[in-house]
Amino acid sequence: MRRTIATVAMSGWLLVGCGGDDSASDPGGTEASAVLRPAEDVRSEEQQARYVTHTINESVEVVNGVFVMVTSMTVTTDDESGFLNVSARVENRATVEGNVPEFSIACSGNDETGGWMADSTLELYADLPGESFDDGVVVLTLPGDGRYGEPVPECVGPAYLVVSYNSMDDDSIHAWQIDDSLRVALNDAAAAGVGLTPD
């Protein structure tokens, strides 16, 4: 009999607890009043928040005495897609050896960056002796353009030229916004060649 009474009493306590405050019934916040937004928009804003943006012909210290100045951006095409041609000067004002940093295209909401072509006259990652400079043109491809004849993801704007040493893993990335007419030209060239896929 004692065991039966204990069971009934505990059951009654559980019933009271379940009928109490409803605020604990939604631990995941699924009933929150906040307006949900497209994930692509959120990713894009988080991506851009990491960018330190600059303008053409501005000399920027990327790291430890290595400065980059972007002087122009243009688009050229071939039968498959388009290329962003970036004219730049990299200066190592330090007394110790450095390296030319990485240049790449970043499209809004896309975690991947584009590649670069071997015929670039400014060689990425090349050694840069202390108190020296190098300049030339870096030829860049859109993210996802592996030059294998496969469709390329559409580059959504705003798009940026990004310069860093650890690609998108850096806490802050130096960036130059790519004019929207150039971004459209890159997409049009890819669409006419290998084709575009929605990003």
Steps between C-alpha positions, in 0.01 A plus 500: 500500500777744582659441161168576326455831686853613413439431133174694494655797680790519254265476204300789638819711535592428138155604382527830683847562355385432148213742532719790616698763309483447121817704440720197564318298234685671213870465580595527135337836454278378215217725618719812505353810340820584305456517122699230321723607212646314202818317600681640195440857625631417846810325362566796272483751785726288721748468213506874428537586868847342486612716208716809537409680178727722292497703180697486176851653528494480881817350648403251772718320754389139487747363755834593660624761254352341185283753318260442209367757256234398248510733200231358270256215434381392155329195349616285210334186363570179311275225360422362847471788745637834615798624697549792733832663420633681805794736458683536830826595666629317809770668711702344779609799705641280775866397513418129514368279220127479446260355243247619248159434660204311357257680267156351427138577415235464771131502411222585743380206708762261358761366745731399215728739314619485141836393363775663298661425168863400449548764232461776759799735486485560876572163658304430815693365803833592335789600726537873541840610634517771762472856369383394153182500292332300229216598268297351219158358419327221692249308286216370717214256443158484663440267795423153368666558163747214491557540125363149442209605281242464778229758578608775740292622796354844439699772675251690716575860587650679663821326397848583626864461413646365824867508597637305796751237606261236633210547263160512667635370832637842596308695763516806276549498124607790282246548224426715197141494375474382141291736290163343429548538124814283525318238708219486243753470218665204677163329544402568138829355374451185707137469388604527135777244549465220751169626639389622842342320791301685771728561800 
